[in-house]
Structures are given as structure tokens and as C-alpha cells.
Amino acid sequence: MDIGEIISDAIKYPASDWKKLIKLGVFYLLGFLIIPLFFAIGYVFRALKATIAGFDELPDFDEWGGMFVDGLKVFVVSLVYLIIPLIIIGVGVFTGLSSAGAFTPYGNVIVTDLTLLQAGLGIIIIGIIVAIIFGPLLFIAIAHMAYNDSEFRAAFRFREILDVISEIGWGKYILWYLAVIIVYSVIHFIGSLILGSIPVLGQILVPLLVTPYVTLFLSRAIGLRYAYE
């Protein structure tokens, strides 16, 4: 499948069953309780597994224990792959905050060291760039774990992961990655802007509809890219 076909399919996929989409949204809505968030991640991972296996329908909500464990695995894998950029971003935030002085009577922060603030912002930008670099590896790592029946170690078989990307073609894969990230960001931005502007209900509708939609879009796109090397 080419990039256009993958994105087109992935855009339609979340809306193929609105009941399941909203059910997933309920878990994201309750994500502040932590436990529901792992169920949500586990379900999105299950959608990835179903896509790689050749299924076009959204999977069922069942086998809750396995769903939770899968969500935990995906979280840990993501944390390991992104730990370096997260540390860099953390250092940048700390550096930027160190430039702040006292608060004014109006609640504004007085920046006492502009150089330190600029350094902090620069470090944050570097961290974001590093995260973007690690992103393509993380996507295939999670897909590789899904392909190997949720085997945790499969996400760290770097030679196999690099082989998968090589079979796709690095240039083709990077173009796909950038296209998917752009579409993901646009959908998320527009959806959040429109629904989030609704008084009171906006705070509910974004996690209930936008978050499950974009995560399932991303999951489907990754699964199709992995399955159709």
C-alpha cells in the first residue's frame, strides 16, 4: 500500500464503529485515574494487532486482563525508547525555570537571566528533535511486539526492527512517518479546536471523541505500514 492508501484507510477506520470508539473514549476520559488509561492503551494496541493480522473491524472489548497488561507493556516500551529525549526536555524545562525570578504583584514572572531562558528553550527544542528521531523506531518496535503476540522482548530486537524498516525502505518509511504525524496533528488540532470551544462539554468531548479517534488512526496506520512492507 502507498502512503495515500494507508492514510485514507486509517482515517476511515476509527469511524467504522462509533460505539467502540466512544467506549474507548470513556477510558481516556477517566484516564486521570491511571488504571483506565492502561486499558485504553491496551485496546489501541489490540487494534494494531488486529490490523497486522488482516482484520478491518475494530476489535471487541474483552479479555480485560490481557488488555491491561498489553497497555502496560506499550507504556514501558514507549518510556524506554523516549527516555533520552524526555530527560533532555526535562533538563531544558529546569534550565528555563531557573531563569525566573520573583513574581510581580500582577502575577507576572520576572526573567532575571535571559541567556538561561534561551538556553532552556534551545535544550527543549533539541529534546523534541531527538524524540522525532526516536519516533520511527518506536512505531515499528511496538508493531513488532504486536506481530510477535505481545512478546515484550520483541520490541527490543533492534536488528529485526531495523530489518523491517530496511524492507520498507528508509526513504519511503520516513515520508510515511512525516505524513502520518502531520495528518495526526491536524486532526487532533482541528478536532480539539472545534469540540474544545464548546462551553463545559468541550472538556468532555475532546477525550471522548478526538483522543480515541487519533490514537486509533495512528494505530491503524502503523499496522498497515508494518503489514504491507
Secondary structure by P-SEA (a helix, b strand, c coil): ccaaaaaaaaaacccccaaaaaaaaaaaaacccaaaaaaaaaaaaaaaaaaaacccccccccaaaaaaaaaaaaaaaaaaaaaaaaaaaaaaaaaaaaaccccccccccccccaaaaaaaaaaaaaaaaaaaaaaaaaaaaaaaaaaaccccccccaaaaaaaaaaaacaaaaaaaaaaaaaaaaaaaaaaaaaaaaccccccccccccaaaaaaaaaaaaaaaaaacc
